[in-house]
């Protein structure tokens, strides 16, 4: 087989019976679970990682307080929250101290929250940066509010840990970062409407460009105020989502490059199959990208910063890192394909927490939650936590996942509700292991690890036939407050 530029070799043709990476991952996990009496009780984090479950580091408790049993109507508690404490003599209504009320943290208003470990973000960014070829730049992708982790805090941490540029999906996402003081270059990963051009120029945001009309209108707007119109040229090499077709790049440049205001800062493509074990399609896409770059060179056009690698490509195919890589998922601590295991050390940054709001004994045979899909065995206590599918804990996970309580896995039971769900705590002793006595106010890990017990984003994604991206965004971009540690 002919060697590709930059020493990129090792491609093979798609073999008969080819299985995608996602299918292979799910197959291996199911095979590992076969024959177990209860698949909800997994082995240690080491075994989990072997089958692709990313186990976060042991979750850090932000507050170990149990429920304060004193009544909040007791004046000894409430005086702090009043503007004029002596109004409690009954002669006038209380006037509340809004500043004091605002001090009550979000996670104490409902007892459920998402926790982001910024040291894990820092670790992952440095791990990716250290894996790059000499001189290759790192563009950190913080779209969708940092995949649910918070774009601003994550961007700040990533830029301080080796990233040089940022990428977002929308103009508004870029504006939000600029308004918070981010000065690094920001690329919009799609071409916005022409009506957004004033915003691009005002906030110094670089769009991806692939339509002639947009390019000319963008350039004219910039020229009218005596400034430049920087952009990255997006090339379609087979994903067929957006971009100038690789065979039409020369014609696009002939129609646009004459404009003095247009400034081609970078040229890029996106590989649709970087996560798959078979490499035939990524070989084809890369060859098309090289054809487009050759066409640009023939016209005497400098492509600027060349970039094509996402998280999987960056790790699996370092020869395709070109001048810069665009990394998202890896920075948040997740492997997008089993082929990445062992190639780079990543730590999931997100954990999801809740506190028990109710504990009850449910008689033998009694049901739990909507449609009574779970029936009590009579030997467990049923605990309620205030988190549900409106918070990202998907309904189709009902009766299929574990939570972690006091360092032990406990099975979620009954259908997950919009705002709440239940789990059971066995009251049977197992050998020398004492059973847990759950209390209102005890902290529960919906996602996280403590000791050898864990509950993971990847396992949820596997059950749903989904991806870790979707689960993270569901938890992080909903109504749960976000806490940074």
N, C-alpha and C positions, 0 to 999 in steps of 0.2 A: 504493500500500500504506500502511496506517495506521502512523504512527510509534509505536514502542514507547516507554514511559517511559525516561528517562535518555538519550534521543536514539539508542536502539539501532535502527538501520535497516539496509537492505541485504540483507534476507533474500530468497531466491528460492525458487520451487517446485522440487522434484526434477525434473530434466529427463530425457527419455528417454535410455537408455544411461548413466545415472549410474554413476560408478566411485568407490569409496571411496578415501580418502586412502592407506590402506595398499596397496591394489591399484595405485593410480597410482604410488606410490613404487617398488614392485617392478617394475612395467612399465617405468618410465623407466630403472631400473638395468639391467635385462636388455637393453633396447634399446641402451643405451650400450655393453654388452659384446659385442653381436653382431658377428661378423666378426673378432674378435680371435683370434689363434692360441692364446693362453693367457690366459684371463680372470683368472688368479691374479695376474698382474703388472699392477697398476693404475697410474694416473698419479699426479701429485702430490696433496698434500692439498687444493689449490684445486679440482682436478677432482673429487676425492672429495666435498667439501662440496657441489658443484653437484648431485650425484646423491643427496645425503642421508646420506653417510657422515660421522659426526662424528669428526673426527681430534683426539685429545688433544694437548696441548702436548708438546713433546719430553720423553720420560720422564727423570726424574732417577735416576741410579744411586745406590743407598744404600751400595754397597760394591763397589769395582772389583777386589777381590782375586781373583787366580786361585787355583786349587787349590794348597794347600800340599803339596808333594811329599814333605816329611819324614814319616816314619812316626809315627803317633800312639802307637805302642808304645815309641818312643824316650824314655828317662827325661828327656831335656832338654825334651820337650814335656809329659810326663805329670806331672812333679813339681808343677806348679801346681794340678793337679786332685786332689791327695792331701792329706788332713788331716795326716798324719804322713809327710813325705817319706822319712825314713830306714827305712821299712818295706821298701824294695826290696832289702834285703840277703838276702831269702829266708827270714828267720826267722819272719815273720808275714805274713798276707795284707794287701794294701793297704786303707787306709781312705780312701774318697773324700770330697772336700770338696764337699758338696752346694751350697753357695753359689757356688763357682766353676763347677760344672757348670751351674747355673741361668743363668749369665752368657752361655752360648752362645745366640745369638739363634735364634728359631724358623726363620728362613729359611736358617740354616746347618745345620739338621738334615735337610733334605730338598732344598734348592735349588729351591724354588718358593714364590711368595708373591704376594699382592695388595697393590698400593701405592695409597694414597689421597692425592691432592694437596689438602691443606686450603686452599691459596691459591686453587685452582679453585672449591672450595665457597664460599669467601668472595666471589670474583668473581661467581659466579652469583647468590648471594643479594643482593648489592648491585645487580646488573643488574636482577633482578626488582623489588626494592624501588624502584629509581629509575623503573621503568616504571609504577608504580601511580598512580592518581588521588590528588589531595591528600586526606589524612586516612584513606586505606584502609590497614588493617592487614594484616600478612603472617603467616599460619599456616604453619609449615614442617612438612611431612609426613615423619616419620622412622620409619614402620612398616617391618616386615620388616628390622629392624636397619639402618635407614637405607638401604633398597634394596640391602643388601649392603655399604654403605660404613662401617657402624658408627654406630649411633644416637647414642651418647653424644658422641663427638668431633664428629660432624656437627651435632648439636643445639647444642653449645656454640659452634661456629663460626658457625652460622646466627643464633643469638640475639645474638652479638656483632657481627653484620653487618647487622642490621636487622629480623630476624624478632622478633615479639612473643609468639607462641604456638606450641604444638606439637600435632601430631596423631599418634596411633598407632592400631594396629588392635586390640590386646588389652589387658586389664588388666595382665597381666604385663609387657608392654612399658612401660606407664606406670610401674609400680612400679620397674622397673629404673632408669629415669631419675630418679625421686624419690630412690632410695637412693644415687645418685651425686651428689646435691646440686642437681639441676635444680629451680628454684622457679617457672618460668614456667607459665602455665595449660596444661593438657594435656587434649585432647579424645580420648575413645575413639570411633572412627569407626563403631562399631556398638553395639548394646544388649547388654550382657553378661547372663549368667544372674543371677537374683535372689540366688543364693548368693554372688555376688561383691560385693554391696552393702557389707558391712563393709569390704572392701578399698578401694572407691571413697571411702568417707568417711574412712578412716584415712589414705589417701595423697593426699587432695584431688584426685581425678581426676573429670572431668566426663564422664558417659556421653552417648551419643546415645540418645534415648528415642522410642519410637513405639508401645509397647503400654501400654494403660491399667493392667493389673495390675502391670506392673513399676513404672510411675510412682507408683502408690499405695503399693506395698510399700517402694519407695525412700524416699518421703516419710515414711512411718511410722517407718522405721528412723532417719532423721535426726532426726525430731521427738522420738523417745524419748531422745535424748541432747542435746536442746536445741540443735540445729544445723540448717543449711540443706541442701537437696538440690538443688544446681545441675545443670542439664542443658541440652543443645541438642536442639531438636525437629527430627527428620529428616522431611522431606516427600518423598514419592514422586511425581515429576512425569513418570514414563514409563519409567524404567529397570527398575522392577518387581523390585528386589532386596530392599530393606528400606525402611521408612518409612511414615508415615501417608499414605494416599491424599489427594491435594490436595483432593478434594471432601469429605473427612471430617474435615478439621482442626477445624472448629467443634465438631463432636460430641466429638472427642477432648478439646478444651479444656473443654467443659462437664462432662465426667466427671472431670477431673483438677485444673483450676486452682483449685478451692475449697480445696485443701490448703495450709495456711499454710507448710509447710516447703518446698514445691516452689518453685524459683527458676529461671525461664526465662531463661537467659543468652544463648542464640542460637537462630536458626532457619535451617535450611540445606537445600539439595537438591544433587543431583549430576547433571550433564549426561552422558548416555550417548554422545553423538555429537559432542562438542566437537572431536575430532580429524579429523572428516570435512570434506571441502571443501564439500559440500552443507549448507546451514544450516536447512533446513526443520524438522528435528526439534528442533534446539536452540531455534528460535523457539517451537515448540509447547510445549516444556518450560518455557521462561521465562514464557510466558503463564500456564501452570498455576501456576507458583510465585507469580506476581503475584496470581492469584485467591485462593490460600491466604493470602497476606499481607493482602489486602483483607478476607477473612473474619475474620482475627484483629483487624484494626482495628475492624471492625464490632462485635466483642464487647468492645472496649476493652482488648484484651490487647497489651502491648508485646512485639514479637517479639525484642527484644534485638539482638544482633549478627547482621546478615543476611549470609549468605555462600553462594555457589554456584559460584564459578569455580575450576576446577583449572588445571593448567599451561597447557594449550592455550587455554582460555577467557580466562585472565588476559591472555595476549599478544594473542590474535586479537580479542577483544571487550572492550576496556577498559570499555565502558559497563555491563558485567555484573559489575564488580568489587564492587559494593554496598559494604558496610562492611568486608569482609575477604575475602581470597582464601586458598584452601588449595592450596599449591604443593608438589609432590613432585619429579617427574622433572626439571623445569627446574633445580632447585637442584643436582642431581648432574651437570648438563651436557648433557642430551639434549633434542632436539626430538622431540615426539611426532607431528608432522605436518609435511609440507613447507611448508604455508602459514606456518609460523613462521619459516622461513629469512629472514634479513635484517631481521626485526622485533626481535630481541633477540640479543645476543652471549653465547653459552654455551660453556663449556669442560668437556669430560668430565673427571671427577676420578679415575676408576679406570683403572689400568693393571695388567697381569698379567705377572709375570716368572718366568723359570726359568733354570737353568744346565745346560749340556750335561754329561751323565753318561757318555756313550760316543760314540765316533766310529769308524766302520768303513767299509771298502771292500767293497761288495757286487758280486759279479761280474755281468756282463751276463746278464739274464734271470732272475736270482734274485729271489724275492719278499720282501716286507717285511710284517711284522705278521700278525695273524690273517687267515686265508682268502686271504692273499697277493694282496690286491686291487691292489697296486702291484708292478710289476716294474722292476728296475734297468735303466737305460739304459747302465750301465757307465762313465759319465763323472762320477758324482757321489759324494760321501761322504754316508753316512747317519748322522745325529746323533740321539741319544736325549735327551729331556728328561723330568724326573719330574713330569708333570702329565697327567691323563686325565679321563675322564668322571665319576669320583667327585669331581673337583675343580671341575666346572662346564664343562669343555671337552667339549661334547656329542658323542656318538658319530657322529651324523648330519652332523657337519662334516668327517668323514674325507675326505681327498683333495680338499678344496674351499677351503682357506683358506691364507693366508700367515702366517708369523711374520716377525720382523725380527731380523737378526743383523748387527752391525757396520754399521748404517745401510743395509742392503740387505734387500729382501724375499726370503724363502726359502720354498718351498712345503712344507706339511705333506704327508707321504706315508704310505700304509698306514692301516689301520684304527686309530683312536684306542682305546687300551686303558683299563682302569679306572684305572691309576695312572701310565701313561707313554704317550708317543707319539713319533713320529719325524718328522724333516724332512730334506730333501736339500739339499746345498750343491754347486752345479755346480763342476766343476774345469776347465771350459772358459773361456778368456779371451775377453772380448767387447770387441774393439777395443782401446782404451787402458785399459779397466777390468780391473784385476787380479782374479783370483778370490780368494775368501775361503779361508783355511786354518783351519778350525774346530778349536778345542782344548777338551779337557775343562775345565770351569769357566767357559767363555765365557758371558756373560749373553745371554739370548734374550728378546725381547718377544713374548709371546703376544697381548697387547693393548697397544698403545702406539705411539709414533712416535719416530723418530730421523732427522734430516735430512729427506729427501723420502720415506722409507720409512715405512709405517704398517700396522697391523693393528687393526681396529676392532670394537667391540661391535655397532654398527649393521650392519656387513657380515655378521657371524655371524647376527644376528637375521634378516636378509633371506634368507640361504641356508636357514634353518630355517623360514621363514614365521612367525616369532615376533616378539617385541618386545624392545627394549633392557632393559625392566624385568626380564624373565625371565632374560636372560643375566647382567646385573649381579648379581642375587640368587643365581644359580647359582655364580658365582665367589666372591662375597663372603661367603655364609653357609654355606659348606662347611668343609672341613678346612684350606684354605690359610691360613697366618698372614697377618694384616693389618698392614701397615707404613704409618705416616703420615709424610709429608714436608711 
